[in-house]
Amino acid sequence: MNTLLDVNGLSAWYGAAQILFDVSVRVDQGEVVALMGRNGAGKSTTMKSIMGLVDRRRGAVRFMGRDISLAPSHEIASHGLGFVPEDRRIFTDLTVLENLEVGRQRARRWADGTAAPHWTPERLFALFPNLGAMPGRPGGRMSGGEQQMLTVARTLMGNPFLVLLDEPSEGVAPVIVEQMADMIVALKAQGVSILLSEQNLHFASLVCDRAYVLEKGQIHFEGSMAELETNQAVRDACLGV
């Protein structure tokens, strides 16, 4: 299977405090992989480090066979690695359509020349009917769940090969969580791979193939979702469920 993202020995610091300790993660083409752990375990820091958003980091990060360990964030994004941050960061004064246009990038092709998923506002409105009903609404007049959808949609306008999706179920209504799960399944069916940061085991089990579990900045488990669901010791020690 074609490996899209290969992270080896990733360590990261905020100031003098070390947050990650030799984290290694892999995502293959066509996979949805969960990065799980409690609040403060290092999930968001892992994603930010992959995207070059942490000033002090060490380790090897390869994407689509390219070494991006020291690349700036804008260059990483230009190679087709999308990032949906937990805090959304939409443009509140811009409309839904204008937010989508901000994220637009060129169409992409896989290494063998076949077309990668290509996103337009029309396709995204079919995936997110809530957004399709409000194309002219400013981002600041949307609910938290709608803003979360808009952030995902704006990232998809960059036509990414792989999306880093940070805590999509955090702080949104249950009906939005269900829509997010449906969205992730639909994205996978259309060829988008996802690394999903999550602490909701039920949500992750609905959409993910494999999981890594972080505790205090270190990987404590790697395996299939089925293996994680039956590993009570890891769940008790690292997930609190």
C-alpha positions as protocol buffer text, in pm:
chain_id: "A"
residue {
  index: 1
  type: MET
  ca { x: 0 y: 0 z: 0 }
}
residue {
  index: 2
  type: ASN
  ca { x: 119 y: 352 z: -83 }
}
residue {
  index: 3
  type: THR
  ca { x: 233 y: 542 z: 228 }
}
residue {
  index: 4
  type: LEU
  ca { x: 131 y: 909 z: 219 }
}
residue {
  index: 5
  type: LEU
  ca { x: 258 y: 1029 z: 557 }
}
residue {
  index: 6
  type: ASP
  ca { x: 551 y: 875 z: 742 }
}
residue {
  index: 7
  type: VAL
  ca { x: 651 y: 1036 z: 1073 }
}
residue {
  index: 8
  type: ASN
  ca { x: 952 y: 895 z: 1261 }
}
residue {
  index: 9
  type: GLY
  ca { x: 1100 y: 999 z: 1596 }
}
residue {
  index: 10
  type: LEU
  ca { x: 908 y: 1326 z: 1619 }
}
residue {
  index: 11
  type: SER
  ca { x: 984 y: 1532 z: 1929 }
}
residue {
  index: 12
  type: ALA
  ca { x: 859 y: 1884 z: 1998 }
}
residue {
  index: 13
  type: TRP
  ca { x: 894 y: 2158 z: 2257 }
}
residue {
  index: 14
  type: TYR
  ca { x: 705 y: 2468 z: 2367 }
}
residue {
  index: 15
  type: GLY
  ca { x: 982 y: 2679 z: 2513 }
}
residue {
  index: 16
  type: ALA
  ca { x: 1179 y: 2458 z: 2753 }
}
residue {
  index: 17
  type: ALA
  ca { x: 893 y: 2210 z: 2798 }
}
residue {
  index: 18
  type: GLN
  ca { x: 914 y: 1894 z: 2587 }
}
residue {
  index: 19
  type: ILE
  ca { x: 567 y: 1784 z: 2472 }
}
residue {
  index: 20
  type: LEU
  ca { x: 639 y: 1500 z: 2225 }
}
residue {
  index: 21
  type: PHE
  ca { x: 888 y: 1216 z: 2271 }
}
residue {
  index: 22
  type: ASP
  ca { x: 988 y: 1021 z: 1958 }
}
residue {
  index: 23
  type: VAL
  ca { x: 640 y: 990 z: 1811 }
}
residue {
  index: 24
  type: SER
  ca { x: 609 y: 773 z: 1498 }
}
residue {
  index: 25
  type: VAL
  ca { x: 291 y: 763 z: 1289 }
}
residue {
  index: 26
  type: ARG
  ca { x: 207 y: 634 z: 941 }
}
residue {
  index: 27
  type: VAL
  ca { x: -94 y: 695 z: 715 }
}
residue {
  index: 28
  type: ASP
  ca { x: -139 y: 496 z: 395 }
}
residue {
  index: 29
  type: GLN
  ca { x: -343 y: 593 z: 92 }
}
residue {
  index: 30
  type: GLY
  ca { x: -712 y: 527 z: 147 }
}
residue {
  index: 31
  type: GLU
  ca { x: -688 y: 511 z: 527 }
}
residue {
  index: 32
  type: VAL
  ca { x: -855 y: 698 z: 810 }
}
residue {
  index: 33
  type: VAL
  ca { x: -621 y: 677 z: 1110 }
}
residue {
  index: 34
  type: ALA
  ca { x: -704 y: 794 z: 1462 }
}
residue {
  index: 35
  type: LEU
  ca { x: -457 y: 971 z: 1688 }
}
residue {
  index: 36
  type: MET
  ca { x: -619 y: 925 z: 2027 }
}
residue {
  index: 37
  type: GLY
  ca { x: -556 y: 1038 z: 2382 }
}
residue {
  index: 38
  type: ARG
  ca { x: -683 y: 1255 z: 2663 }
}
residue {
  index: 39
  type: ASN
  ca { x: -667 y: 1634 z: 2662 }
}
residue {
  index: 40
  type: GLY
  ca { x: -303 y: 1735 z: 2689 }
}
residue {
  index: 41
  type: ALA
  ca { x: -168 y: 1404 z: 2558 }
}
residue {
  index: 42
  type: GLY
  ca { x: 2 y: 1575 z: 2263 }
}
residue {
  index: 43
  type: LYS
  ca { x: -244 y: 1511 z: 1978 }
}
residue {
  index: 44
  type: SER
  ca { x: -271 y: 1870 z: 1856 }
}
residue {
  index: 45
  type: THR
  ca { x: 102 y: 1927 z: 1902 }
}
residue {
  index: 46
  type: THR
  ca { x: 169 y: 1624 z: 1681 }
}
residue {
  index: 47
  type: MET
  ca { x: -43 y: 1769 z: 1403 }
}
residue {
  index: 48
  type: LYS
  ca { x: 104 y: 2117 z: 1437 }
}
residue {
  index: 49
  type: SER
  ca { x: 455 y: 1971 z: 1432 }
}
residue {
  index: 50
  type: ILE
  ca { x: 379 y: 1779 z: 1112 }
}
residue {
  index: 51
  type: MET
  ca { x: 255 y: 2104 z: 956 }
}
residue {
  index: 52
  type: GLY
  ca { x: 563 y: 2300 z: 1065 }
}
residue {
  index: 53
  type: LEU
  ca { x: 369 y: 2511 z: 1315 }
}
residue {
  index: 54
  type: VAL
  ca { x: 590 y: 2432 z: 1618 }
}
residue {
  index: 55
  type: ASP
  ca { x: 912 y: 2631 z: 1634 }
}
residue {
  index: 56
  type: ARG
  ca { x: 1128 y: 2367 z: 1800 }
}
residue {
  index: 57
  type: ARG
  ca { x: 1091 y: 2012 z: 1677 }
}
residue {
  index: 58
  type: ARG
  ca { x: 1310 y: 1718 z: 1583 }
}
residue {
  index: 59
  type: GLY
  ca { x: 1249 y: 1405 z: 1378 }
}
residue {
  index: 60
  type: ALA
  ca { x: 1173 y: 1295 z: 1022 }
}
residue {
  index: 61
  type: VAL
  ca { x: 848 y: 1375 z: 841 }
}
residue {
  index: 62
  type: ARG
  ca { x: 792 y: 1251 z: 487 }
}
residue {
  index: 63
  type: PHE
  ca { x: 482 y: 1324 z: 280 }
}
residue {
  index: 64
  type: MET
  ca { x: 424 y: 1164 z: -60 }
}
residue {
  index: 65
  type: GLY
  ca { x: 789 y: 1052 z: -51 }
}
residue {
  index: 66
  type: ARG
  ca { x: 912 y: 1410 z: 4 }
}
residue {
  index: 67
  type: ASP
  ca { x: 1106 y: 1516 z: 315 }
}
residue {
  index: 68
  type: ILE
  ca { x: 906 y: 1801 z: 474 }
}
residue {
  index: 69
  type: SER
  ca { x: 1078 y: 1789 z: 814 }
}
residue {
  index: 70
  type: LEU
  ca { x: 1214 y: 2144 z: 783 }
}
residue {
  index: 71
  type: ALA
  ca { x: 971 y: 2287 z: 527 }
}
residue {
  index: 72
  type: PRO
  ca { x: 763 y: 2598 z: 611 }
}
residue {
  index: 73
  type: SER
  ca { x: 390 y: 2553 z: 660 }
}
residue {
  index: 74
  type: HIS
  ca { x: 281 y: 2717 z: 335 }
}
residue {
  index: 75
  type: GLU
  ca { x: 509 y: 2488 z: 136 }
}
residue {
  index: 76
  type: ILE
  ca { x: 377 y: 2180 z: 316 }
}
residue {
  index: 77
  type: ALA
  ca { x: 20 y: 2285 z: 234 }
}
residue {
  index: 78
  type: SER
  ca { x: 114 y: 2345 z: -130 }
}
residue {
  index: 79
  type: HIS
  ca { x: 217 y: 1978 z: -159 }
}
residue {
  index: 80
  type: GLY
  ca { x: -137 y: 1868 z: -76 }
}
residue {
  index: 81
  type: LEU
  ca { x: -135 y: 1818 z: 302 }
}
residue {
  index: 82
  type: GLY
  ca { x: -443 y: 1984 z: 452 }
}
residue {
  index: 83
  type: PHE
  ca { x: -490 y: 2085 z: 816 }
}
residue {
  index: 84
  type: VAL
  ca { x: -819 y: 2151 z: 998 }
}
residue {
  index: 85
  type: PRO
  ca { x: -727 y: 2305 z: 1336 }
}
residue {
  index: 86
  type: GLU
  ca { x: -939 y: 2250 z: 1645 }
}
residue {
  index: 87
  type: ASP
  ca { x: -1002 y: 2624 z: 1687 }
}
residue {
  index: 88
  type: ARG
  ca { x: -1149 y: 2656 z: 1334 }
}
residue {
  index: 89
  type: ARG
  ca { x: -1001 y: 2995 z: 1238 }
}
residue {
  index: 90
  type: ILE
  ca { x: -1257 y: 3088 z: 976 }
}
residue {
  index: 91
  type: PHE
  ca { x: -1278 y: 3445 z: 846 }
}
residue {
  index: 92
  type: THR
  ca { x: -1580 y: 3575 z: 1035 }
}
residue {
  index: 93
  type: ASP
  ca { x: -1635 y: 3879 z: 811 }
}
residue {
  index: 94
  type: LEU
  ca { x: -1630 y: 3671 z: 491 }
}
residue {
  index: 95
  type: THR
  ca { x: -1924 y: 3472 z: 360 }
}
residue {
  index: 96
  type: VAL
  ca { x: -1928 y: 3095 z: 328 }
}
residue {
  index: 97
  type: LEU
  ca { x: -1843 y: 3119 z: -42 }
}
residue {
  index: 98
  type: GLU
  ca { x: -1568 y: 3373 z: 20 }
}
residue {
  index: 99
  type: ASN
  ca { x: -1415 y: 3150 z: 291 }
}
residue {
  index: 100
  type: LEU
  ca { x: -1411 y: 2862 z: 43 }
}
residue {
  index: 101
  type: GLU
  ca { x: -1241 y: 3071 z: -224 }
}
residue {
  index: 102
  type: VAL
  ca { x: -962 y: 3157 z: 21 }
}
residue {
  index: 103
  type: GLY
  ca { x: -872 y: 2788 z: 37 }
}
residue {
  index: 104
  type: ARG
  ca { x: -877 y: 2717 z: -338 }
}
residue {
  index: 105
  type: GLN
  ca { x: -570 y: 2545 z: -485 }
}
residue {
  index: 106
  type: ARG
  ca { x: -495 y: 2374 z: -814 }
}
residue {
  index: 107
  type: ALA
  ca { x: -625 y: 2030 z: -911 }
}
residue {
  index: 108
  type: ARG
  ca { x: -383 y: 1749 z: -826 }
}
residue {
  index: 109
  type: ARG
  ca { x: -278 y: 1412 z: -963 }
}
residue {
  index: 110
  type: TRP
  ca { x: -137 y: 1105 z: -797 }
}
residue {
  index: 111
  type: ALA
  ca { x: 214 y: 992 z: -884 }
}
residue {
  index: 112
  type: ASP
  ca { x: 77 y: 752 z: -1149 }
}
residue {
  index: 113
  type: GLY
  ca { x: -101 y: 1037 z: -1326 }
}
residue {
  index: 114
  type: THR
  ca { x: -456 y: 958 z: -1214 }
}
residue {
  index: 115
  type: ALA
  ca { x: -669 y: 1246 z: -1090 }
}
residue {
  index: 116
  type: ALA
  ca { x: -685 y: 1305 z: -717 }
}
residue {
  index: 117
  type: PRO
  ca { x: -1014 y: 1420 z: -558 }
}
residue {
  index: 118
  type: HIS
  ca { x: -1106 y: 1764 z: -690 }
}
residue {
  index: 119
  type: TRP
  ca { x: -1335 y: 1987 z: -488 }
}
residue {
  index: 120
  type: THR
  ca { x: -1562 y: 2272 z: -594 }
}
residue {
  index: 121
  type: PRO
  ca { x: -1815 y: 2469 z: -388 }
}
residue {
  index: 122
  type: GLU
  ca { x: -2093 y: 2272 z: -558 }
}
residue {
  index: 123
  type: ARG
  ca { x: -1945 y: 1936 z: -455 }
}
residue {
  index: 124
  type: LEU
  ca { x: -1886 y: 2063 z: -103 }
}
residue {
  index: 125
  type: PHE
  ca { x: -2244 y: 2188 z: -71 }
}
residue {
  index: 126
  type: ALA
  ca { x: -2359 y: 1837 z: -165 }
}
residue {
  index: 127
  type: LEU
  ca { x: -2135 y: 1701 z: 112 }
}
residue {
  index: 128
  type: PHE
  ca { x: -2238 y: 1974 z: 360 }
}
residue {
  index: 129
  type: PRO
  ca { x: -2603 y: 2063 z: 291 }
}
residue {
  index: 130
  type: ASN
  ca { x: -2603 y: 2304 z: 587 }
}
residue {
  index: 131
  type: LEU
  ca { x: -2342 y: 2517 z: 409 }
}
residue {
  index: 132
  type: GLY
  ca { x: -2528 y: 2492 z: 80 }
}
residue {
  index: 133
  type: ALA
  ca { x: -2826 y: 2656 z: 245 }
}
residue {
  index: 134
  type: MET
  ca { x: -2625 y: 2964 z: 350 }
}
residue {
  index: 135
  type: PRO
  ca { x: -2361 y: 3048 z: 86 }
}
residue {
  index: 136
  type: GLY
  ca { x: -2392 y: 3420 z: 151 }
}
residue {
  index: 137
  type: ARG
  ca { x: -2389 y: 3408 z: 531 }
}
residue {
  index: 138
  type: PRO
  ca { x: -2088 y: 3562 z: 709 }
}
residue {
  index: 139
  type: GLY
  ca { x: -1882 y: 3314 z: 906 }
}
residue {
  index: 140
  type: GLY
  ca { x: -1938 y: 3507 z: 1228 }
}
residue {
  index: 141
  type: ARG
  ca { x: -2313 y: 3444 z: 1207 }
}
residue {
  index: 142
  type: MET
  ca { x: -2282 y: 3065 z: 1201 }
}
residue {
  index: 143
  type: SER
  ca { x: -2308 y: 2812 z: 1485 }
}
residue {
  index: 144
  type: GLY
  ca { x: -1998 y: 2638 z: 1614 }
}
residue {
  index: 145
  type: GLY
  ca { x: -2087 y: 2319 z: 1429 }
}
residue {
  index: 146
  type: GLU
  ca { x: -2146 y: 2507 z: 1104 }
}
residue {
  index: 147
  type: GLN
  ca { x: -1812 y: 2684 z: 1145 }
}
residue {
  index: 148
  type: GLN
  ca { x: -1646 y: 2344 z: 1194 }
}
residue {
  index: 149
  type: MET
  ca { x: -1800 y: 2223 z: 869 }
}
residue {
  index: 150
  type: LEU
  ca { x: -1685 y: 2537 z: 692 }
}
residue {
  index: 151
  type: THR
  ca { x: -1329 y: 2488 z: 815 }
}
residue {
  index: 152
  type: VAL
  ca { x: -1326 y: 2133 z: 678 }
}
residue {
  index: 153
  type: ALA
  ca { x: -1478 y: 2249 z: 348 }
}
residue {
  index: 154
  type: ARG
  ca { x: -1226 y: 2532 z: 311 }
}
residue {
  index: 155
  type: THR
  ca { x: -941 y: 2284 z: 363 }
}
residue {
  index: 156
  type: LEU
  ca { x: -1088 y: 2053 z: 98 }
}
residue {
  index: 157
  type: MET
  ca { x: -1085 y: 2342 z: -150 }
}
residue {
  index: 158
  type: GLY
  ca { x: -708 y: 2295 z: -144 }
}
residue {
  index: 159
  type: ASN
  ca { x: -762 y: 1948 z: -300 }
}
residue {
  index: 160
  type: PRO
  ca { x: -548 y: 1770 z: -38 }
}
residue {
  index: 161
  type: PHE
  ca { x: -424 y: 1413 z: -72 }
}
residue {
  index: 162
  type: LEU
  ca { x: -437 y: 1385 z: 308 }
}
residue {
  index: 163
  type: VAL
  ca { x: -617 y: 1587 z: 575 }
}
residue {
  index: 164
  type: LEU
  ca { x: -506 y: 1633 z: 937 }
}
residue {
  index: 165
  type: LEU
  ca { x: -836 y: 1674 z: 1121 }
}
residue {
  index: 166
  type: ASP
  ca { x: -798 y: 1796 z: 1480 }
}
residue {
  index: 167
  type: GLU
  ca { x: -1079 y: 1709 z: 1726 }
}
residue {
  index: 168
  type: PRO
  ca { x: -1378 y: 1741 z: 1487 }
}
residue {
  index: 169
  type: SER
  ca { x: -1630 y: 1621 z: 1747 }
}
residue {
  index: 170
  type: GLU
  ca { x: -1511 y: 1853 z: 2026 }
}
residue {
  index: 171
  type: GLY
  ca { x: -1772 y: 2101 z: 2149 }
}
residue {
  index: 172
  type: VAL
  ca { x: -2034 y: 2048 z: 1879 }
}
residue {
  index: 173
  type: ALA
  ca { x: -2390 y: 1917 z: 1902 }
}
residue {
  index: 174
  type: PRO
  ca { x: -2453 y: 1540 z: 1870 }
}
residue {
  index: 175
  type: VAL
  ca { x: -2633 y: 1588 z: 1538 }
}
residue {
  index: 176
  type: ILE
  ca { x: -2322 y: 1763 z: 1401 }
}
residue {
  index: 177
  type: VAL
  ca { x: -2102 y: 1481 z: 1531 }
}
residue {
  index: 178
  type: GLU
  ca { x: -2316 y: 1235 z: 1331 }
}
residue {
  index: 179
  type: GLN
  ca { x: -2283 y: 1454 z: 1021 }
}
residue {
  index: 180
  type: MET
  ca { x: -1906 y: 1470 z: 1072 }
}
residue {
  index: 181
  type: ALA
  ca { x: -1888 y: 1090 z: 1086 }
}
residue {
  index: 182
  type: ASP
  ca { x: -2090 y: 1064 z: 765 }
}
residue {
  index: 183
  type: MET
  ca { x: -1863 y: 1325 z: 606 }
}
residue {
  index: 184
  type: ILE
  ca { x: -1544 y: 1136 z: 694 }
}
residue {
  index: 185
  type: VAL
  ca { x: -1684 y: 811 z: 553 }
}
residue {
  index: 186
  type: ALA
  ca { x: -1783 y: 995 z: 234 }
}
residue {
  index: 187
  type: LEU
  ca { x: -1439 y: 1155 z: 203 }
}
residue {
  index: 188
  type: LYS
  ca { x: -1268 y: 818 z: 238 }
}
residue {
  index: 189
  type: ALA
  ca { x: -1496 y: 674 z: -33 }
}
residue {
  index: 190
  type: GLN
  ca { x: -1388 y: 959 z: -263 }
}
residue {
  index: 191
  type: GLY
  ca { x: -1017 y: 895 z: -210 }
}
residue {
  index: 192
  type: VAL
  ca { x: -922 y: 1139 z: 69 }
}
residue {
  index: 193
  type: SER
  ca { x: -704 y: 998 z: 348 }
}
residue {
  index: 194
  type: ILE
  ca { x: -735 y: 1138 z: 700 }
}
residue {
  index: 195
  type: LEU
  ca { x: -532 y: 1152 z: 1021 }
}
residue {
  index: 196
  type: LEU
  ca { x: -793 y: 1222 z: 1286 }
}
residue {
  index: 197
  type: SER
  ca { x: -713 y: 1358 z: 1632 }
}
residue {
  index: 198
  type: GLU
  ca { x: -986 y: 1240 z: 1868 }
}
residue {
  index: 199
  type: GLN
  ca { x: -1063 y: 1136 z: 2224 }
}
residue {
  index: 200
  type: ASN
  ca { x: -1415 y: 1005 z: 2156 }
}
residue {
  index: 201
  type: LEU
  ca { x: -1362 y: 630 z: 2107 }
}
residue {
  index: 202
  type: HIS
  ca { x: -1713 y: 571 z: 1976 }
}
residue {
  index: 203
  type: PHE
  ca { x: -1674 y: 840 z: 1711 }
}
residue {
  index: 204
  type: ALA
  ca { x: -1333 y: 709 z: 1607 }
}
residue {
  index: 205
  type: SER
  ca { x: -1461 y: 352 z: 1586 }
}
residue {
  index: 206
  type: LEU
  ca { x: -1727 y: 461 z: 1336 }
}
residue {
  index: 207
  type: VAL
  ca { x: -1481 y: 603 z: 1084 }
}
residue {
  index: 208
  type: CYS
  ca { x: -1123 y: 484 z: 1146 }
}
residue {
  index: 209
  type: ASP
  ca { x: -922 y: 184 z: 1027 }
}
residue {
  index: 210
  type: ARG
  ca { x: -629 y: 204 z: 1270 }
}
residue {
  index: 211
  type: ALA
  ca { x: -536 y: 396 z: 1581 }
}
residue {
  index: 212
  type: TYR
  ca { x: -238 y: 532 z: 1770 }
}
residue {
  index: 213
  type: VAL
  ca { x: -285 y: 621 z: 2136 }
}
residue {
  index: 214
  type: LEU
  ca { x: -81 y: 901 z: 2290 }
}
residue {
  index: 215
  type: GLU
  ca { x: -18 y: 948 z: 2660 }
}
residue {
  index: 216
  type: LYS
  ca { x: 213 y: 1223 z: 2791 }
}
residue {
  index: 217
  type: GLY
  ca { x: 358 y: 1276 z: 2444 }
}
residue {
  index: 218
  type: GLN
  ca { x: 448 y: 913 z: 2375 }
}
residue {
  index: 219
  type: ILE
  ca { x: 283 y: 641 z: 2167 }
}
residue {
  index: 220
  type: HIS
  ca { x: 145 y: 372 z: 2399 }
}
residue {
  index: 221
  type: PHE
  ca { x: -57 y: 171 z: 2146 }
}
residue {
  index: 222
  type: GLU
  ca { x: -67 y: 107 z: 1773 }
}
residue {
  index: 223
  type: GLY
  ca { x: -315 y: -126 z: 1606 }
}
residue {
  index: 224
  type: SER
  ca { x: -654 y: -168 z: 1444 }
}
residue {
  index: 225
  type: MET
  ca { x: -965 y: -5 z: 1587 }
}
residue {
  index: 226
  type: ALA
  ca { x: -1096 y: -352 z: 1670 }
}
residue {
  index: 227
  type: GLU
  ca { x: -780 y: -424 z: 1870 }
}
residue {
  index: 228
  type: LEU
  ca { x: -812 y: -95 z: 2058 }
}
residue {
  index: 229
  type: GLU
  ca { x: -1178 y: -154 z: 2141 }
}
residue {
  index: 230
  type: THR
  ca { x: -1091 y: -487 z: 2304 }
}
residue {
  index: 231
  type: ASN
  ca { x: -779 y: -361 z: 2485 }
}
residue {
  index: 232
  type: GLN
  ca { x: -928 y: -255 z: 2816 }
}
residue {
  index: 233
  type: ALA
  ca { x: -589 y: -189 z: 2977 }
}
residue {
  index: 234
  type: VAL
  ca { x: -495 y: 75 z: 2718 }
}
residue {
  index: 235
  type: ARG
  ca { x: -841 y: 228 z: 2727 }
}
residue {
  index: 236
  type: ASP
  ca { x: -832 y: 259 z: 3105 }
}
residue {
  index: 237
  type: ALA
  ca { x: -474 y: 391 z: 3118 }
}
residue {
  index: 238
  type: CYS
  ca { x: -480 y: 633 z: 2825 }
}
residue {
  index: 239
  type: LEU
  ca { x: -839 y: 714 z: 2733 }
}
residue {
  index: 240
  type: GLY
  ca { x: -1021 y: 700 z: 3065 }
}
residue {
  index: 241
  type: VAL
  ca { x: -1311 y: 495 z: 2927 }
}
